[in-house]
Amino acid sequence: SVYIDNETQFALNLGKTKEWFTVTEDNFQYWANKSGIPWRALKPHIDDTMEKVRTLWPAALKNLPMEEEHKNKLKAHWLKLQADFRIEI
């Protein structure tokens, strides 16, 4: 399986949560502030990463040598993420 069934948490807290499906950019901003990292230094990297993910993953997923069941689990996982990080295919 692509994910361990019913696993929904990060190993460490990210801005007061471990829950994958509740994380937004606000959690990253909170974490950056607590870590002393300027948000303006981190935000462009998040934006760039998400732009690349949303641009590259849909086509890549079609061509990857994965079981269709695994591809479907990835798609379902991505759709459960908050809008800041959701990947729609």
SEBAVEX-466843 format. One line per field, with one value per residue (C-alpha): x, y, z; residue in three letters; residue number from 1. Coordinates in steps of 0.2 Angstrom, whole numbers, always signed. Example, Ala and Ser with C-alpha at 12.3 -4.5 7.8 and 13.67 -1.06 7.14 Angstrom:
residues 2
px <- (+62:+68)
py <- (-22:-5)
pz <- (+39:+36)
aa <- (ALA:SER)
i <- (1:2)
//
This chain:
residues 89
px <- (+0:+6:+1:-2:-20:-28:-11:-15:-1:+17:+30:+33:+22:+20:+14:+4:-3:+3:-13:-9:-27:-28:-11:-11:+2:-3:+5:+21:+21:+18:+33:+44:+40:+44:+60:+66:+65:+57:+41:+46:+61:+51:+35:+43:+49:+32:+24:+38:+36:+17:+18:+30:+20:+4:+12:+23:+14:-2:+8:+21:+8:+1:+18:+25:+26:+14:-1:-17:-23:-8:-11:-29:-24:-12:-25:-37:-24:-20:-39:-40:-27:-31:-33:-15:-8:-21:-17:-31:-30)
py <- (+0:+18:+23:+14:+12:+25:+34:+53:+61:+68:+61:+79:+94:+106:+123:+114:+99:+82:+80:+79:+84:+100:+108:+125:+138:+145:+130:+133:+152:+148:+136:+148:+162:+150:+145:+162:+160:+175:+170:+180:+168:+152:+157:+158:+140:+134:+142:+136:+118:+118:+126:+112:+98:+104:+105:+90:+76:+74:+69:+60:+49:+43:+37:+30:+11:+10:-1:+8:+5:+15:+29:+30:+30:+45:+55:+52:+57:+73:+78:+77:+90:+108:+119:+126:+109:+100:+92:+89:+77)
pz <- (+0:-3:+14:+30:+32:+43:+46:+46:+57:+54:+67:+73:+77:+63:+70:+84:+74:+68:+57:+38:+33:+44:+39:+30:+27:+44:+52:+42:+47:+65:+64:+55:+68:+83:+74:+71:+52:+43:+34:+19:+17:+18:+9:-8:-6:-1:-16:-28:-22:-23:-41:-46:-37:-45:-62:-63:-52:-63:-79:-69:-60:-76:-82:-66:-65:-50:-47:-52:-34:-27:-39:-34:-15:-19:-28:-13:-1:-10:-11:+8:+10:+14:-1:+2:-2:-11:-28:-39:-54)
aa <- (SER:VAL:TYR:ILE:ASP:ASN:GLU:THR:GLN:PHE:ALA:LEU:ASN:LEU:GLY:LYS:THR:LYS:GLU:TRP:PHE:THR:VAL:THR:GLU:ASP:ASN:PHE:GLN:TYR:TRP:ALA:ASN:LYS:SER:GLY:ILE:PRO:TRP:ARG:ALA:LEU:LYS:PRO:HIS:ILE:ASP:ASP:THR:MET:GLU:LYS:VAL:ARG:THR:LEU:TRP:PRO:ALA:ALA:LEU:LYS:ASN:LEU:PRO:MET:GLU:GLU:GLU:HIS:LYS:ASN:LYS:LEU:LYS:ALA:HIS:TRP:LEU:LYS:LEU:GLN:ALA:ASP:PHE:ARG:ILE:GLU:ILE)
i <- (1:2:3:4:5:6:7:8:9:10:11:12:13:14:15:16:17:18:19:20:21:22:23:24:25:26:27:28:29:30:31:32:33:34:35:36:37:38:39:40:41:42:43:44:45:46:47:48:49:50:51:52:53:54:55:56:57:58:59:60:61:62:63:64:65:66:67:68:69:70:71:72:73:74:75:76:77:78:79:80:81:82:83:84:85:86:87:88:89)
//
